Amino acid sequence: MSAGAGAAVEKIRAAGLLRTQGLIAGKWVDAYDGKTIEVQNPATGEVLANVPCMGSRETSDAIASAHSTFYSWSKLTAGERSKALRKWYDLIISHKEELALLMTLEQGKPMKEALGEVNYGASFIEYFAEEAKRIYGDIIPPTLSDRRLLVLKQPVGVVGAITPWNFPLAMITRKVGPALACGCTVVVKPSEFTPLTALAAADLALQAGIPAGALNVVMGNAPEIGDALLQSTQVRKITFTGSTAVGKKLMAGSANTVKKVSLELGGNAPCIVFDDADIDVAVKGSLAAKFRNSGQTCVCANRILVQEGIYEKFATAFIKAVQSLKVGNGLEESTSQGPLINEAAVQKVEKFINDATSKGANIMLGGKRHSLGMTFYEPTVVGNVSNDMLLFREEVFGPVAPLIPFKTEEEAVHMANDTNAGLAAYIFTKSIPRSWRVSESLEYGLVGVNEGIISTEVAPFGGVKQSGLGREGSKYGIDEYLELKYICMGNLG
């Protein structure tokens, strides 16, 4: 292992956070058949650890543990659950450097972004620790004088949470935070590419006093684990962040047991730059929206639509900004662009680039693998992109920015909405009327106006159309883990 990675691993190990076993009923366990999978550093190809390759049997035991713990955890007062979550938040923050190192090692993102994710991920635990005490019901004016009508909000039960590799901490805390806050228990299946961050976070949860069985972590054979969660009648809710294709399978699989489902799926985010935009603001915002995490986020600007009057000026400034991005190992302080997660991700980018150039697009910058090798790819800008290209129709999930000119506001809105996805969108304009008009016309769950980084724990995150169901974060996010119960009290004289 390289010197930098080795030192980082030792620092994580010294903090007691290099966990390499699954967590079931408060115990760290191997796969029952002894099988393991390698966790690799995408920047170097080095093996960081071997973790259990778990399947249906381990998942069934994790579900049983969560189910039995639900009855005690849900009976605690909101204040008691809140205190445990607050302590978990404090532990995450006090270990943020080790968690960020772990994230950079297994996922590849630069340390600055990893530290940002730790703070962002922790914010959901802090927020829902507070929100636990604000789960209010209702009293309804009765239709008859001797009755009283009440509405209670109660936890749904055991939650199966399936999370992706691109945000190995935040996508877990955004689900587990509200679930635990309202009294649910959880079985988490992190990505097999990035399980170490999840296991470290789970260890800190145990240290914080989250009881054994309230939070379980299994990883390995994704189809087996997914089927076990879907088939169990004890699992009452599935929450998933990932691809639209997998989300559809989970939604269909949940039908047999009629589970509650929340899905945060793929995007195809338009970023619309109008003639009246501030060029500096638009370039900065578009750059952040496109190249964060090397383009590997569901809210990345996938199509940059630029009005004709400003197109050349914007393109020149944008390319200059992209040229300043430093590609490298995320452990190096100067790095702003890390590797893609694996070879398949690079091949997908290459497929999209080849499709675009074969149909008339031109490479304005980059367009090939980086000289660093491995899964590094040059930050890329593509011009003359049209709506029949994969770059326009689908999510590239890589450091590729397609520039697409447009004439009118109506044309831009039509182009932006011409997709099955509907997660995030961005617009840049100085016009307040246009800001309102276009924001309301865009068929997306999130809209950033003159800003490229818009996610926060206090606002609802989620999409429309085939980008998902439900919302995460904010006061609305906790409702995804609650059931309404109506109580009619009669004959009260």
Salt bridges, closest charged atoms under 4 A:
GLU10 OE2 - ARG13 NH1 2.55
ASP90 OD1 - ARG86 NE 3.43
GLU97 OE2 - LYS11 NZ 2.74
GLU117 OE1 - LYS109 NZ 2.52
GLU126 OE2 - ARG86 NH1 2.93
GLU131 OE1 - ARG134 NH2 3.30
GLU192 OE1 - LYS189 NZ 3.75
ASP203 OD2 - ARG19 NE 3.04
GLU264 OE1 - ARG174 NH2 3.21
ASP276 OD2 - ARG434 NH1 3.39
GLU308 OE2 - LYS407 NZ 3.43
GLU343 OE2 - ARG369 NH2 2.54
GLU350 OE2 - ARG369 NE 2.78
ASP355 OD1 - LYS359 NZ 2.87
GLU378 OE2 - LYS368 NZ 3.23
GLU409 OE1 - ARG434 NE 2.96
GLU409 OE2 - ARG437 NE 2.71
ASP418 OD2 - ARG393 NH1 3.12
GLU443 OE1 - LYS465 NZ 3.02
GLU472 OE1 - ARG174 NE 2.82
GLU472 OE2 - LYS175 NZ 2.59
ASP479 OD1 - LYS153 NZ 3.49
